[in-house]
Amino acid sequence: MRPKIMYAKQGRYLNCLRSNLLLPLLVMLTAMTADMTEKTSAQEGAITSLGTLDTAIDHDTETLPPRRPDFDQLPVYGGDDLGVACTSQATTFKLWAPTAKSVTLQLFRAGEPASHDQLEMQKAEAGTWNAHIENNLLGIEYLYQIEHQNIDTGETHTVLVADPYTRVCAANSGRSVIADLGRSDPADWDADNFVTLRNNTDAVLYEVHLRDFTIDSSSGVSNNKRGKYLGAVQPRTVNAEGLTTGIDHLSELGVTHVHLLPIQDYPFGDETQSVENYDWYDWGYGTTFFQTPEGSYASNPHDLSRQKELKQLVQAFHNRKMGVILDVVFNHTAATGINHGSIFDRVAPYYFYRFNEDGSYCGSSGCGNDLATERPMVRKFIVDTIRFWINEYHVDGFRFDLMGLIDRKTMNEIYQEAKRINPSVLIYGEGWTMERNLPAEQMMTQANVSGTNIAAFNDGIRDTVKGPVWDPEAPGFVQTGTLRNGANEFIGNLKGQITADGIPVKTPNETVQYVSAHDDHCLWDKILLSTPELSRDEHKRMDRLAIGIVLTSQGIPFLHAGDEFLRSKNGVKNSYNSNDPDVNPIKWSLKTENLSTYQYYRGLIELRKKHPAFRMTTKQDVDRHFQRLLTDQPTVHAYRLGDAANLDTWREIVVVFNGSRNTSYLALPGTWKVVVNDEKAGTETIETQIDRIKTEPLSITVAYRSTP
């Protein structure tokens, strides 16, 4: 886990004088929409950054009432119409604010600092507030002015807030914008389809930060697309030596899904800066608008470019038969209270968060606040949001940040709803045990994923293979040949039957096998830091052995971007906000320098995808076909996949992991065709061995035979 230090950029919400006398609304709105017609047609809804207008806010006037004791008594709204809906004849607003005394809709022309008009909203069923205007308000910006009342003193507390269900916003997490998302659909969007995935174990995941992927000039991506949605899918890009980069690289590598670090709108940094002038960086693990794409990755943060270009990204990957996974953050938010970027607390004070006994926000996430996902309207918001991303953007799955802080009921509802829309959807997350305020059995931790078909990251295999992440100098199996918790746990990990500390899962579909991710040191840096005295050749062997273990294990393999060509972050462990050009950006020249390692990764992926024996889906099948083979060296471990496991065309497959500095020989009668050794990997025969299998030092061997 990373210590994600939250810091909010300057707020974008404008505090406007409230008039006691409403102007004739239809007359004024007609003028507003007429004035916007030209811009709307030209820009599909003009949206202007509010960053330069922040001085118009007097945040000192905003206050919240004390925390209420009766959250469980608040009404629950079950409708699917929260947010704004706009047709050619009318615009309707609906907000769930059950403790509000009054709600006033503030309407703005794009970019103007003061509201142009306002309308008292009507209190409706189950804590909702409604406003209906007989006019098309496309392109108009809006905020809600909410009056909350102290139930003990009667004192009024007033705040100004954007819509929690915002789907289009002004630049830099600005005001909510009324827009027609249909205008953001690229050509042939109706024909776009999810990527078909029969089982979770058929996936090969590739995790990448969207900016890192192409921001470096070595990516070969056009300057105006580097670090952007469209840069990630620009075709026919190459590095200086002519090797493929970007989306062509991923097609060539053979991964099935690209996992994007958070692209939900986050309030860190200035979205309007050009590629050449970025003076900030963030992974994005702190969300403001959960249903709006981040604007810094768009060609223009002021219009619908972010929506359209994200759809173009998804469409481009789908055209290559690759799915898109969104990394989502529902365990905490970017801000609380009346701080800049806070939404939920302004709408329903304190309802959306957990609290400690002393009244402080619970911060098990390390980020200062934990969402109370167990509350009905928080759960509804999360499920609504997941449904929206699948339906509107056709995404193929979700990775849940700190999933162990989300309650089981919410995660199960998410899974059921996502599966209803897309039967191939992939749901996985971090199942670390971190929650202190709720019973452990209620949380979606590693201990509770069994039987859900939701997968959890397996830090057990991670730390066994390369050494524990909390100690950069501590080695693992690939460095020393020793196993932290013994051979039985290692075999259980290889079988996809346990995660850390022997915690069982019901099926390999529920475990994500990995050795490197955005958190902690990447694989190459960990190897260098733990064995600085060894040669580069030995380090490369360790790297190949590590990824060989991941890609031949039962479960869902997960790769961190750039590991396939020995990416380094210069030893930086927690690079979440590093703008150093030598830390996060992927240097595509490394593909040339380490081409043989890249080809090795590619060959292992090909092997896994072509041979279902590595992708079994039930514990019963694994137990039937997986046989541990005893060796005469404690640093060498081997197993056999027999009897045409999972209907494989190879009758028997043997995998040997040699963590020693010596060549090993495993006696096995018969003729064996070697397809993976210390130098090559794939499905073609490299050599034939008789009555034994030879494995070079610090390497993996995979061999097969088709007949007994």
QUIDA-V830850 format. One record per run of one state. SS is the DSSP state (2 for helix, 1 for strand, 0 for the rest). FROM is the first residue (numbers start at 1). LEN is the number of residues. Records with the same first field share a line. If there is no record, write none. Layout:
BEGIN
SS: FROM-LEN, FROM-LEN
END
This chain:
BEGIN
0: 1-24, 44-7, 57-2, 62-9, 74-9, 87-4, 97-3, 109-8, 121-1, 124-1, 134-7, 150-6, 162-7, 170-6, 178-3, 185-4, 192-8, 203-1, 209-1, 215-2, 220-3, 226-3, 233-5, 239-5, 245-1, 254-3, 261-3, 267-8, 278-9, 294-1, 298-7, 320-3, 329-15, 348-5, 354-1, 356-5, 362-9, 372-4, 394-3, 401-2, 406-1, 422-4, 430-10, 444-2, 449-6, 458-1, 467-10, 481-5, 495-3, 499-1, 503-1, 505-3, 514-9, 531-5, 552-4, 561-2, 566-23, 594-1, 611-1, 616-3, 630-6, 642-3, 648-4, 659-5, 677-4, 682-5, 696-3, 706-3
2: 25-19, 51-6, 59-3, 71-3, 125-3, 181-4, 189-3, 200-3, 210-5, 217-3, 223-3, 229-4, 246-8, 275-3, 295-3, 305-15, 344-4, 376-18, 403-3, 408-14, 440-3, 446-3, 459-8, 477-4, 486-9, 500-3, 508-3, 523-8, 536-16, 563-3, 589-5, 595-16, 612-4, 619-7, 645-3
1: 83-4, 91-6, 100-9, 117-4, 122-2, 128-6, 141-9, 156-6, 169-1, 176-2, 204-5, 238-1, 244-1, 257-4, 264-3, 287-7, 323-6, 353-1, 355-1, 361-1, 371-1, 397-4, 407-1, 426-4, 443-1, 455-3, 498-1, 504-1, 511-3, 556-5, 626-4, 636-6, 652-7, 664-13, 681-1, 687-9, 699-7
END
